[in-house]
């Protein structure tokens, strides 16, 4: 169970990184749209 929790934390970290990349991309695209 503990190993599963650690793997879940790693997968969650990766998903968080992707969401951060999407958020940064959207913020970068918005000013250029203006």
GUVEXBA-667529 format. One line per 10 residues: number of its first residue (from 0); for each residue x, y, z of C-alpha. Coordinates in pm, whole numbers, plus 50000, padded with zeros to 5 digits. Layout:
# residues N
NUM) X/Y/Z  ...;
This chain:
# residues 34
0) 50000/50000/50000  50280/50241/50083  50447/50176/49749  50115/50248/49578  50086/50577/49766  50432/50681/49649  50355/50592/49288  50032/50788/49316  50224/51090/49446  50462/51065/49150;
10) 50177/51038/48900  50001/51328/49069  50318/51536/49048  50344/51465/48675  49979/51557/48616  50036/51876/48816  50335/51962/48597  50124/51916/48283  49845/52135/48421  50106/52398/48510;
20) 50241/52383/48154  49890/52427/48013  49820/52719/48247  50147/52889/48152  50073/52831/47783  49724/52982/47817  49858/53289/47999  50121/53328/47727  49859/53294/47452  49614/53545/47602;
30) 49837/53857/47583  49937/53766/47229  49568/53738/47134  49517/54095/47251;
